[in-house]
């Protein structure tokens, strides 16, 4: 029999090495899977690496994908810190995209310096409102936010499909389901001739603001207190329902901002497949980054690379879903690594300790 | 609405509710033992695709069903190891399972899209019973897996509420330390229930790909795994109420199709939203109701058990 004991403290080396080990273990697992389905794992991983990080174009595309993932993951972090399981970033992203697109389509003649800030505000407000639909019944009735936020993802995506098939359909679009293109003023600027856009500044700013807000403000302290011990928080007079609403609104606003940036900078119109599941990848990113905004920036870059690398190896027949599977596997291995970081497993009767 | 249309609607409701029912039944076992498994969507998808693949290879739907159950059980075993042995946060492990399973099913099913099933589903009207007006065509002109649910649900209820192992199961979910002191092996019960839950989810998935659809489409469960989780709350962890709830949710889905066929002036996208909006409404209403009546989840739900 094994005995499992809690470790007194975690070693620093372990804390740094365990995420690396988890990613490596997931890659080994993925390699076994690829091998089983008849691919050469080294060729696939090589292709993914070259596609994502091998040249300037790959790197720029990796950054482009990292932007929405990072913004969504930061939103998720705010909620997760309070043990509020917002898994609706995907829908909140769509809500933000629809609101921003609505403004861009309604005011094609307004100048960029008015239109872009308005689109940012509208995108964030829409994301926040979408999250509040789930937050309000959670705050006062305790209705499970995991399920309501997830259901709202489907509703938001269907609503965007309704818009591009119906009222917002481009009359000159040869009957394709897409909205008319935005005016130039509604497009977030990109850097040079890459697709890397000003959204990257949003992500960096969000990381900086969140880091300070979570560490140095009363709000951040109360959020952490509720997350670790709601009973104590309540006893200390912290209003939990109010904090639930605030955290979910902030969470949704960041995902909404990601949606705004996607339609404004990348597609320039509302269309199908706005997000290949950024809101879901962001859940894994937030957790792998241990809910730290700086960690999220690094992990988002890695996950952006996974997506771009995944596209790059599709031409040799590897299904795009391999990447989703790999992301899920990373989370599993990371959870297992966490366990071995905080517990000691030994054989009964041998290394018995008194504690 | 004329009677024929009503009967068709209700019969579709039962059929559409069946995958939800199996998934919810599995989750009831799992949650009754004190473990939340949010990975239902992933397990259903992997069950659906494995069932479909094996049914095509062997030309036997029965082999497909067994494969789907094994696949669902295997995925659930990961969750069992994570939450029971490694004491990982159940919510995060479940989310990982949902995401992993979704990716895995698309990976496996890449070449199955558009492939027809060699042996299609056969409706099996029950002689005699199927002739009863209204009830007959709604309940007794279905397929084998629907009939199996009529038997399994009361059996599950009886097993949970009236047998000794069922008592142990409830004890483990309510108060694992006491159950442990009674001599019940908490870990073994939890492993068994989580894996059984996964097998039921896989079965629900196979019902979709082998009977209801019958085909493989990427992400074909379309959130049914999550709706099943809401159904468990609606059913207050009781198999009998889960059955009624599953048919109700199935009815909403069927209603969407029906309105579309009738050509009503509603956008099909709004009709597609119906099940999700209905789930939110029901979840909120029943959370409030359960709270008022002071009935709720098993006491130890979500908490890892650490033997002192």
Contacts between the chains, C-beta under 8 A, distances in Angstrom:
chain1	res1	chain2	res2	distance
A	33	B	107	7.8
A	37	B	107	7.8
A	85	B	91	5.8
A	85	B	95	7.9
A	87	B	95	6.7
A	133	B	280	7.9
A	137	B	284	4.4
A	137	B	287	7.2
A	141	B	284	6.4
A	141	B	287	5.1
A	141	B	288	4.9
A	141	B	291	6.7
A	142	B	287	5.9
A	142	B	291	6.7
A	143	B	283	5.6
A	143	B	284	4.6
A	143	B	287	4.3
A	143	B	288	7.7
A	144	B	230	7.5
A	144	B	233	6.6
A	144	B	283	6.4
A	144	B	287	7.0
A	146	B	38	6.6
A	146	B	91	7.2
A	146	B	229	7.9
A	147	B	226	5.9
A	147	B	229	5.9
A	147	B	230	4.9
A	147	B	233	7.9
A	147	B	279	7.1
A	147	B	280	7.9
A	147	B	283	5.8
A	148	B	280	5.2
A	148	B	283	6.3
A	148	B	284	7.4
A	150	B	223	7.1
A	150	B	226	5.1
A	151	B	223	7.1
A	151	B	226	6.9
A	151	B	227	7.8
A	151	B	230	7.8
A	151	B	276	4.2
A	151	B	277	7.5
A	151	B	279	5.2
A	151	B	280	5.0
A	152	B	276	7.6
A	152	B	280	7.2
A	154	B	222	7.5
A	154	B	223	5.5
A	154	B	273	7.0
A	154	B	276	4.5
A	155	B	273	5.0
A	155	B	276	5.2
A	155	B	277	6.3
A	158	B	269	4.7
A	158	B	270	7.6
A	158	B	272	5.1
A	158	B	273	4.9
A	159	B	269	7.0
A	159	B	273	7.3
A	161	B	269	5.2
A	162	B	267	5.2
A	162	B	269	3.7
A	162	B	270	6.6
A	165	B	267	7.5
A	165	B	269	6.9
A	166	B	267	6.0
A	166	B	269	7.9
A	280	B	99	5.9
A	283	B	95	6.0
A	283	B	99	7.4
A	284	B	96	7.4
A	284	B	99	6.7
A	287	B	92	6.0
A	319	B	106	6.4
A	319	B	107	5.1
A	319	B	110	4.2
A	320	B	106	7.7
A	321	B	102	7.9
A	321	B	103	4.9
A	321	B	104	7.6
A	321	B	105	7.8
A	321	B	106	3.3
A	321	B	107	4.4
A	321	B	110	7.1
A	321	B	218	7.9
A	322	B	103	7.4
A	322	B	107	5.6
A	323	B	103	7.3
A	324	B	99	6.6
A	324	B	100	7.9
A	324	B	102	6.3
A	324	B	103	3.0
A	324	B	106	6.9
A	325	B	100	6.1
A	325	B	103	3.5
A	325	B	104	5.0
A	325	B	107	5.5
A	326	B	103	7.5
A	327	B	99	6.5
A	327	B	100	7.9
A	327	B	103	7.0
A	328	B	42	8.0
A	328	B	96	5.5
A	328	B	97	7.5
A	328	B	99	4.3
A	328	B	100	2.7
A	328	B	101	7.4
A	328	B	102	7.8
A	328	B	103	5.6
A	328	B	104	7.6
A	329	B	100	6.1
A	331	B	92	7.3
A	331	B	95	7.7
A	331	B	96	4.0
A	331	B	99	7.2
A	331	B	100	7.5
A	332	B	78	6.7
A	332	B	82	6.9
A	332	B	93	7.5
A	332	B	96	5.2
A	332	B	97	8.0
A	332	B	100	6.7
A	335	B	82	6.0
A	335	B	86	7.1
A	335	B	88	4.5
A	335	B	89	7.7
A	335	B	92	6.5
A	335	B	93	6.0
A	335	B	96	6.8
A	336	B	82	7.2
A	336	B	86	6.1
A	336	B	88	7.5
A	338	B	88	7.2
A	339	B	86	4.2
A	339	B	87	7.0
A	339	B	88	6.2
A	343	B	87	7.9
